[in-house]
């Protein structure tokens, strides 16, 4: 894929890195810790874009004129509540019990930014879980690493294989980046 500017991925997510790599996109990773806070009055579906823009703003002083920055943030939304990364084992159990037997939204906000312009968008995918037993939930948490994942799960891991009964939307959005949309937006950025 031809790129006019060097792409900088500002993310520690190994899944976002893998998606860009597998799409044959040349990029470099640079990260900076950013407090992920959002205003209390913001619409919940707008939180991922807000946080992606916040992450981009934190990186701008390090961005060169020949570079484009890519930041993203993913949330899980169910019944008017955001489920982020679990704080501990019990929180992960709680989150997965809430998602069990329900359809939730996975929303990823993306920010493409250079010194000249900015493009933001979000992608929403609906995911349905079967009723998960407490044993299944505990097995997953004990044998996998859900603590760095919104909603306490990764679709490509065991729990996705045994627990997800339906997906409406972009699968890769659930993994962490709506890669097809990102590639399309990069072409015109």
C-alpha atoms as an extended CHARMM CRD file, in Angstrom:
* protein
*
       189  EXT
         1         1  UNK       CA              0.0000000000        0.0000000000        0.0000000000  PROA      1               0.0000000000
         2         2  UNK       CA              1.4190000000        3.3840000000       -0.9870000000  PROA      2               0.0000000000
         3         3  UNK       CA              1.6290000000        6.0200000000        1.7170000000  PROA      3               0.0000000000
         4         4  UNK       CA              2.6990000000        9.6150000000        1.3250000000  PROA      4               0.0000000000
         5         5  UNK       CA              3.4560000000       10.1540000000        4.9950000000  PROA      5               0.0000000000
         6         6  UNK       CA              5.0100000000        7.8610000000        7.5510000000  PROA      6               0.0000000000
         7         7  UNK       CA              2.3320000000        6.2930000000        9.7470000000  PROA      7               0.0000000000
         8         8  UNK       CA              2.8060000000        6.3980000000       13.5240000000  PROA      8               0.0000000000
         9         9  UNK       CA              0.6590000000        4.0310000000       15.5780000000  PROA      9               0.0000000000
        10        10  UNK       CA              0.2690000000        5.4490000000       19.0780000000  PROA      10              0.0000000000
        11        11  UNK       CA             -0.9460000000        2.2880000000       20.7750000000  PROA      11              0.0000000000
        12        12  UNK       CA              0.4390000000       -0.4130000000       23.0430000000  PROA      12              0.0000000000
        13        13  UNK       CA             -2.1470000000       -2.8820000000       21.7430000000  PROA      13              0.0000000000
        14        14  UNK       CA             -0.4690000000       -5.9280000000       20.1870000000  PROA      14              0.0000000000
        15        15  UNK       CA             -3.7230000000       -6.5960000000       18.3210000000  PROA      15              0.0000000000
        16        16  UNK       CA             -3.6990000000       -3.1990000000       16.5630000000  PROA      16              0.0000000000
        17        17  UNK       CA             -0.0490000000       -3.7220000000       15.6810000000  PROA      17              0.0000000000
        18        18  UNK       CA             -0.8180000000       -7.1680000000       14.2270000000  PROA      18              0.0000000000
        19        19  UNK       CA             -3.7720000000       -5.8890000000       12.1880000000  PROA      19              0.0000000000
        20        20  UNK       CA             -1.6830000000       -3.1490000000       10.5480000000  PROA      20              0.0000000000
        21        21  UNK       CA              1.2200000000       -5.5420000000        9.9900000000  PROA      21              0.0000000000
        22        22  UNK       CA             -1.0640000000       -8.1800000000        8.4200000000  PROA      22              0.0000000000
        23        23  UNK       CA             -2.5610000000       -5.4960000000        6.1650000000  PROA      23              0.0000000000
        24        24  UNK       CA              0.9770000000       -4.8080000000        4.8820000000  PROA      24              0.0000000000
        25        25  UNK       CA              1.0120000000       -1.2430000000        6.1910000000  PROA      25              0.0000000000
        26        26  UNK       CA              4.3780000000        0.3390000000        6.9950000000  PROA      26              0.0000000000
        27        27  UNK       CA              4.2560000000        1.9850000000       10.4140000000  PROA      27              0.0000000000
        28        28  UNK       CA              6.2180000000        2.7880000000       13.5320000000  PROA      28              0.0000000000
        29        29  UNK       CA              4.9560000000        2.5060000000       17.1040000000  PROA      29              0.0000000000
        30        30  UNK       CA              5.2890000000        5.3870000000       19.5460000000  PROA      30              0.0000000000
        31        31  UNK       CA              3.3720000000        5.5830000000       22.7800000000  PROA      31              0.0000000000
        32        32  UNK       CA              2.7840000000        7.9510000000       25.6320000000  PROA      32              0.0000000000
        33        33  UNK       CA              0.7330000000        7.2090000000       28.7400000000  PROA      33              0.0000000000
        34        34  UNK       CA             -2.4580000000        9.2520000000       28.6710000000  PROA      34              0.0000000000
        35        35  UNK       CA             -5.1130000000        9.5200000000       31.3540000000  PROA      35              0.0000000000
        36        36  UNK       CA             -8.2960000000        8.1650000000       29.7770000000  PROA      36              0.0000000000
        37        37  UNK       CA            -10.9030000000       10.4480000000       31.3260000000  PROA      37              0.0000000000
        38        38  UNK       CA            -13.9410000000       11.8550000000       29.5750000000  PROA      38              0.0000000000
        39        39  UNK       CA            -16.5710000000       14.4540000000       30.5340000000  PROA      39              0.0000000000
        40        40  UNK       CA            -19.5470000000       13.1110000000       32.4850000000  PROA      40              0.0000000000
        41        41  UNK       CA            -22.0180000000       14.7250000000       30.0740000000  PROA      41              0.0000000000
        42        42  UNK       CA            -20.6170000000       13.1890000000       26.8630000000  PROA      42              0.0000000000
        43        43  UNK       CA            -22.8200000000       10.7480000000       24.9270000000  PROA      43              0.0000000000
        44        44  UNK       CA            -21.4680000000        7.2490000000       25.6450000000  PROA      44              0.0000000000
        45        45  UNK       CA            -21.1300000000        6.3400000000       21.9460000000  PROA      45              0.0000000000
        46        46  UNK       CA            -18.8630000000        9.3870000000       21.5120000000  PROA      46              0.0000000000
        47        47  UNK       CA            -16.4190000000        8.3360000000       24.2550000000  PROA      47              0.0000000000
        48        48  UNK       CA            -14.1160000000        6.2440000000       22.0000000000  PROA      48              0.0000000000
        49        49  UNK       CA            -13.6020000000        9.1000000000       19.5130000000  PROA      49              0.0000000000
        50        50  UNK       CA            -13.0670000000       11.5570000000       22.3650000000  PROA      50              0.0000000000
        51        51  UNK       CA            -10.4060000000        9.2910000000       23.9070000000  PROA      51              0.0000000000
        52        52  UNK       CA             -8.7360000000        8.6590000000       20.5380000000  PROA      52              0.0000000000
        53        53  UNK       CA             -8.4810000000       12.4470000000       20.0540000000  PROA      53              0.0000000000
        54        54  UNK       CA             -7.1280000000       12.8340000000       23.5920000000  PROA      54              0.0000000000
        55        55  UNK       CA             -4.4080000000       10.2610000000       22.8500000000  PROA      55              0.0000000000
        56        56  UNK       CA             -3.5720000000       12.0450000000       19.5830000000  PROA      56              0.0000000000
        57        57  UNK       CA             -3.3120000000       15.4440000000       21.2730000000  PROA      57              0.0000000000
        58        58  UNK       CA             -0.8060000000       14.0070000000       23.7570000000  PROA      58              0.0000000000
        59        59  UNK       CA              1.4470000000       12.8610000000       20.9000000000  PROA      59              0.0000000000
        60        60  UNK       CA              1.3900000000       15.9670000000       18.6960000000  PROA      60              0.0000000000
        61        61  UNK       CA              4.5330000000       17.5760000000       20.1290000000  PROA      61              0.0000000000
        62        62  UNK       CA              6.5150000000       14.5190000000       18.9610000000  PROA      62              0.0000000000
        63        63  UNK       CA              4.9510000000       14.2640000000       15.5000000000  PROA      63              0.0000000000
        64        64  UNK       CA              7.1110000000       15.3290000000       12.5570000000  PROA      64              0.0000000000
        65        65  UNK       CA              5.7540000000       17.1540000000        9.4930000000  PROA      65              0.0000000000
        66        66  UNK       CA              6.1080000000       14.0320000000        7.3130000000  PROA      66              0.0000000000
        67        67  UNK       CA              4.1200000000       11.8000000000        9.7010000000  PROA      67              0.0000000000
        68        68  UNK       CA              0.4860000000       10.8310000000       10.2340000000  PROA      68              0.0000000000
        69        69  UNK       CA             -0.6390000000        9.7030000000       13.6540000000  PROA      69              0.0000000000
        70        70  UNK       CA             -3.1300000000        6.8780000000       14.2280000000  PROA      70              0.0000000000
        71        71  UNK       CA             -4.7850000000        6.5530000000       17.6450000000  PROA      71              0.0000000000
        72        72  UNK       CA             -7.7670000000        4.4590000000       18.6780000000  PROA      72              0.0000000000
        73        73  UNK       CA             -9.8650000000        3.5450000000       21.6730000000  PROA      73              0.0000000000
        74        74  UNK       CA            -12.3330000000        0.6840000000       22.0460000000  PROA      74              0.0000000000
        75        75  UNK       CA            -15.2280000000        0.3800000000       24.4850000000  PROA      75              0.0000000000
        76        76  UNK       CA            -17.8910000000       -2.2230000000       25.1420000000  PROA      76              0.0000000000
        77        77  UNK       CA            -21.3560000000       -0.7470000000       25.6710000000  PROA      77              0.0000000000
        78        78  UNK       CA            -24.3330000000       -2.5940000000       27.1470000000  PROA      78              0.0000000000
        79        79  UNK       CA            -27.5510000000       -1.1590000000       28.5560000000  PROA      79              0.0000000000
        80        80  UNK       CA            -26.1630000000        2.3750000000       28.8570000000  PROA      80              0.0000000000
        81        81  UNK       CA            -22.9750000000        1.3090000000       30.6480000000  PROA      81              0.0000000000
        82        82  UNK       CA            -19.3930000000        1.2780000000       29.3990000000  PROA      82              0.0000000000
        83        83  UNK       CA            -17.3940000000       -1.8270000000       30.2300000000  PROA      83              0.0000000000
        84        84  UNK       CA            -13.7040000000       -1.0380000000       29.9920000000  PROA      84              0.0000000000
        85        85  UNK       CA            -10.6710000000       -3.0630000000       30.9650000000  PROA      85              0.0000000000
        86        86  UNK       CA            -11.2910000000       -5.0700000000       34.1430000000  PROA      86              0.0000000000
        87        87  UNK       CA             -9.5430000000       -3.9060000000       37.3030000000  PROA      87              0.0000000000
        88        88  UNK       CA             -9.0740000000       -7.4040000000       38.7190000000  PROA      88              0.0000000000
        89        89  UNK       CA            -10.3250000000      -11.0140000000       38.5990000000  PROA      89              0.0000000000
        90        90  UNK       CA            -13.6620000000      -10.2540000000       40.2780000000  PROA      90              0.0000000000
        91        91  UNK       CA            -14.3040000000       -7.2890000000       37.9770000000  PROA      91              0.0000000000
        92        92  UNK       CA            -13.5970000000       -9.5010000000       34.9460000000  PROA      92              0.0000000000
        93        93  UNK       CA            -16.1140000000      -12.0750000000       36.2780000000  PROA      93              0.0000000000
        94        94  UNK       CA            -18.6930000000       -9.3120000000       36.7730000000  PROA      94              0.0000000000
        95        95  UNK       CA            -18.1960000000       -7.9070000000       33.2790000000  PROA      95              0.0000000000
        96        96  UNK       CA            -18.4430000000      -11.2910000000       31.5710000000  PROA      96              0.0000000000
        97        97  UNK       CA            -21.5440000000      -12.1570000000       33.6100000000  PROA      97              0.0000000000
        98        98  UNK       CA            -23.1480000000       -8.9160000000       32.3970000000  PROA      98              0.0000000000
        99        99  UNK       CA            -22.2940000000       -9.7180000000       28.7590000000  PROA      99              0.0000000000
       100       100  UNK       CA            -23.4590000000      -13.3450000000       29.1010000000  PROA      100             0.0000000000
       101       101  UNK       CA            -26.6950000000      -14.0040000000       27.2270000000  PROA      101             0.0000000000
       102       102  UNK       CA            -26.8080000000      -10.4750000000       25.8390000000  PROA      102             0.0000000000
       103       103  UNK       CA            -25.9200000000       -8.4790000000       22.7370000000  PROA      103             0.0000000000
       104       104  UNK       CA            -23.4850000000       -5.6210000000       23.3510000000  PROA      104             0.0000000000
       105       105  UNK       CA            -21.8450000000       -3.0010000000       21.1520000000  PROA      105             0.0000000000
       106       106  UNK       CA            -18.1140000000       -2.7910000000       20.5510000000  PROA      106             0.0000000000
       107       107  UNK       CA            -17.2820000000        0.7640000000       19.5050000000  PROA      107             0.0000000000
       108       108  UNK       CA            -13.8290000000        1.7870000000       18.3250000000  PROA      108             0.0000000000
       109       109  UNK       CA            -13.0340000000        5.4530000000       17.8800000000  PROA      109             0.0000000000
       110       110  UNK       CA            -10.1890000000        6.2930000000       15.5120000000  PROA      110             0.0000000000
       111       111  UNK       CA             -8.2260000000        9.5050000000       15.0420000000  PROA      111             0.0000000000
       112       112  UNK       CA             -5.9260000000       10.1470000000       12.0770000000  PROA      112             0.0000000000
       113       113  UNK       CA             -3.9640000000       13.3310000000       12.6580000000  PROA      113             0.0000000000
       114       114  UNK       CA             -1.1490000000       15.2920000000       11.0730000000  PROA      114             0.0000000000
       115       115  UNK       CA             -0.0310000000       18.8720000000       11.6100000000  PROA      115             0.0000000000
       116       116  UNK       CA             -2.3460000000       19.9080000000        8.7570000000  PROA      116             0.0000000000
       117       117  UNK       CA             -5.5440000000       18.0020000000        9.4280000000  PROA      117             0.0000000000
       118       118  UNK       CA             -7.5100000000       15.5170000000       11.4810000000  PROA      118             0.0000000000
       119       119  UNK       CA            -10.0340000000       12.8080000000       10.5930000000  PROA      119             0.0000000000
       120       120  UNK       CA            -12.0700000000       11.0650000000       13.2880000000  PROA      120             0.0000000000
       121       121  UNK       CA            -14.6200000000        8.2950000000       12.9870000000  PROA      121             0.0000000000
       122       122  UNK       CA            -16.0000000000        5.3530000000       14.8810000000  PROA      122             0.0000000000
       123       123  UNK       CA            -17.1500000000        1.8780000000       13.9810000000  PROA      123             0.0000000000
       124       124  UNK       CA            -19.7700000000       -0.1340000000       15.8810000000  PROA      124             0.0000000000
       125       125  UNK       CA            -20.1310000000       -3.9180000000       15.8750000000  PROA      125             0.0000000000
       126       126  UNK       CA            -22.8540000000       -5.8470000000       17.7050000000  PROA      126             0.0000000000
       127       127  UNK       CA            -21.7480000000       -9.0200000000       19.4850000000  PROA      127             0.0000000000
       128       128  UNK       CA            -24.0230000000      -11.6610000000       21.0380000000  PROA      128             0.0000000000
       129       129  UNK       CA            -22.8610000000      -14.0520000000       23.7360000000  PROA      129             0.0000000000
       130       130  UNK       CA            -24.6160000000      -17.2640000000       24.7140000000  PROA      130             0.0000000000
       131       131  UNK       CA            -25.3490000000      -17.7890000000       28.4100000000  PROA      131             0.0000000000
       132       132  UNK       CA            -21.8880000000      -18.3730000000       29.8580000000  PROA      132             0.0000000000
       133       133  UNK       CA            -21.5330000000      -20.5590000000       32.9290000000  PROA      133             0.0000000000
       134       134  UNK       CA            -19.5310000000      -19.3130000000       35.8900000000  PROA      134             0.0000000000
       135       135  UNK       CA            -17.0980000000      -22.1940000000       35.2790000000  PROA      135             0.0000000000
       136       136  UNK       CA            -16.5620000000      -21.0490000000       31.6640000000  PROA      136             0.0000000000
       137       137  UNK       CA            -16.0160000000      -17.4570000000       32.7790000000  PROA      137             0.0000000000
       138       138  UNK       CA            -13.5200000000      -18.4470000000       35.4890000000  PROA      138             0.0000000000
       139       139  UNK       CA            -11.6810000000      -20.8330000000       33.1530000000  PROA      139             0.0000000000
       140       140  UNK       CA            -11.2740000000      -18.0530000000       30.5980000000  PROA      140             0.0000000000
       141       141  UNK       CA            -10.0050000000      -15.4940000000       33.1000000000  PROA      141             0.0000000000
       142       142  UNK       CA             -7.5920000000      -17.9830000000       34.7060000000  PROA      142             0.0000000000
       143       143  UNK       CA             -6.1430000000      -19.2080000000       31.3930000000  PROA      143             0.0000000000
       144       144  UNK       CA             -6.1280000000      -16.0940000000       29.2210000000  PROA      144             0.0000000000
       145       145  UNK       CA             -5.3090000000      -12.4180000000       29.7180000000  PROA      145             0.0000000000
       146       146  UNK       CA             -8.5130000000      -10.3850000000       29.6870000000  PROA      146             0.0000000000
       147       147  UNK       CA             -7.1400000000       -7.5490000000       31.8180000000  PROA      147             0.0000000000
       148       148  UNK       CA             -5.9290000000       -5.3780000000       28.9270000000  PROA      148             0.0000000000
       149       149  UNK       CA             -9.1550000000       -5.7420000000       26.9300000000  PROA      149             0.0000000000
       150       150  UNK       CA            -12.3420000000       -3.7000000000       26.9430000000  PROA      150             0.0000000000
       151       151  UNK       CA            -15.1980000000       -5.9310000000       28.0370000000  PROA      151             0.0000000000
       152       152  UNK       CA            -12.7260000000       -8.4100000000       29.5740000000  PROA      152             0.0000000000
       153       153  UNK       CA            -12.4830000000      -10.5970000000       26.4690000000  PROA      153             0.0000000000
       154       154  UNK       CA            -10.8170000000      -11.0970000000       23.1040000000  PROA      154             0.0000000000
       155       155  UNK       CA            -13.0360000000      -12.5370000000       20.3800000000  PROA      155             0.0000000000
       156       156  UNK       CA            -10.1280000000      -14.4520000000       18.8410000000  PROA      156             0.0000000000
       157       157  UNK       CA             -9.4840000000      -16.3370000000       22.0840000000  PROA      157             0.0000000000
       158       158  UNK       CA            -11.2270000000      -19.3770000000       23.6180000000  PROA      158             0.0000000000
       159       159  UNK       CA            -14.2210000000      -17.4540000000       24.9550000000  PROA      159             0.0000000000
       160       160  UNK       CA            -15.0070000000      -16.1230000000       21.4980000000  PROA      160             0.0000000000
       161       161  UNK       CA            -14.8510000000      -19.6060000000       20.0410000000  PROA      161             0.0000000000
       162       162  UNK       CA            -17.1920000000      -21.1630000000       22.6140000000  PROA      162             0.0000000000
       163       163  UNK       CA            -19.3320000000      -18.1980000000       23.5950000000  PROA      163             0.0000000000
       164       164  UNK       CA            -20.1410000000      -15.8750000000       20.7160000000  PROA      164             0.0000000000
       165       165  UNK       CA            -23.2850000000      -16.7670000000       18.8060000000  PROA      165             0.0000000000
       166       166  UNK       CA            -23.5520000000      -13.7450000000       16.5520000000  PROA      166             0.0000000000
       167       167  UNK       CA            -21.7470000000      -10.7310000000       15.1210000000  PROA      167             0.0000000000
       168       168  UNK       CA            -23.2390000000       -7.8550000000       13.1500000000  PROA      168             0.0000000000
       169       169  UNK       CA            -20.5760000000       -5.5670000000       11.7230000000  PROA      169             0.0000000000
       170       170  UNK       CA            -16.8070000000       -5.5400000000       11.3390000000  PROA      170             0.0000000000
       171       171  UNK       CA            -15.0910000000       -8.5060000000       13.0540000000  PROA      171             0.0000000000
       172       172  UNK       CA            -11.7350000000       -6.6920000000       13.1820000000  PROA      172             0.0000000000
       173       173  UNK       CA            -13.3720000000       -3.8160000000       15.0300000000  PROA      173             0.0000000000
       174       174  UNK       CA            -13.9260000000       -6.2760000000       17.8880000000  PROA      174             0.0000000000
       175       175  UNK       CA            -10.2650000000       -7.3120000000       17.6980000000  PROA      175             0.0000000000
       176       176  UNK       CA             -9.3460000000       -3.6360000000       18.2010000000  PROA      176             0.0000000000
       177       177  UNK       CA             -9.2630000000       -1.7020000000       14.9250000000  PROA      177             0.0000000000
       178       178  UNK       CA            -11.7180000000       -1.4540000000       12.0120000000  PROA      178             0.0000000000
       179       179  UNK       CA             -8.8080000000       -2.0830000000        9.6610000000  PROA      179             0.0000000000
       180       180  UNK       CA            -10.6870000000       -1.9140000000        6.3500000000  PROA      180             0.0000000000
       181       181  UNK       CA            -12.1400000000        1.4940000000        7.2630000000  PROA      181             0.0000000000
       182       182  UNK       CA             -8.7410000000        2.7020000000        8.5110000000  PROA      182             0.0000000000
       183       183  UNK       CA             -7.1080000000        1.7170000000        5.2060000000  PROA      183             0.0000000000
       184       184  UNK       CA             -9.8600000000        3.4530000000        3.2280000000  PROA      184             0.0000000000
       185       185  UNK       CA             -9.5290000000        6.6480000000        5.2950000000  PROA      185             0.0000000000
       186       186  UNK       CA             -5.7220000000        6.6180000000        5.0280000000  PROA      186             0.0000000000
       187       187  UNK       CA             -5.9670000000        6.6130000000        1.2090000000  PROA      187             0.0000000000
       188       188  UNK       CA             -7.7890000000        9.9530000000        1.2300000000  PROA      188             0.0000000000
       189       189  UNK       CA             -6.1370000000       11.4750000000        4.3090000000  PROA      189             0.0000000000
